[in-house]
Amino acid sequence: MHYRHLDSLFFVIILICLFGLFPTAYSQDKNQAVPEALLNIMGTFTGVWTSYGIDNNGQVITKVTWTDTIKLENPVVQKDRAFAHSTDNMYFEGGHIPPMKVEGTEGFFINEDGSIGEHYFETYGQIYRLNKLGENCWAYAAAANPQEMAMLGFPNVTHSQHILVKEITDEEGVETHRITRVTTVSWKDTEAKKHWLQYVSLQGFHKKL
């Protein structure tokens, strides 16, 4: 497989697992107003990101670094949810991966009484629900894709789990979303010896323009 194509596939897998940035078609309920909670998360953001894996000696190393600009716009309101469409333009360091444009959705469920429910991402019909831990903190857990873990350097994976944490801060008047993903993984080496590791597999931030 061509190296450039391999790197592109690697990031498609990461985006599916982490951000849920692929669109699903929905119909609009034009009789409902756009909730304030959804309006608050919309806008344009710029970010810097780094993913981490291991080398042949099992040491944690940087895999890829990239920057991006993401726009969250065009809200849709339905009976049970309200969401906006995102467009993320990414530019990768090193030239091995061409720039990528990825589209998706993000929003909130709407409770039966009309109040705002859980914050979520959705991709290919799979829903990722963000658990609110504090006033400006969220987290979610998801099984790590075996293909992604292999590309991060882990062969013969027997267990893999991601936990992502996000905190929104006000940094000199700029809304900033700081995100860290911790991964726990177990794998077998070429001698069938089992290893365990818990490490930061991805870290970055978005700043609202």
Beta strands, then each sheet from edge to edge (+ up, - down):
strand 1: 43-54
strand 2: 60-77
strand 3: 81-92
strand 4: 100-110
strand 5: 116-123
strand 6: 126-134
strand 7: 137-143
strand 8: 157-171
strand 9: 174-188
strand 10: 194-208
sheet 1: 1+ 2- 3+ 4- 5+ 6- 7+ 8- 9+ 10- 1+
end
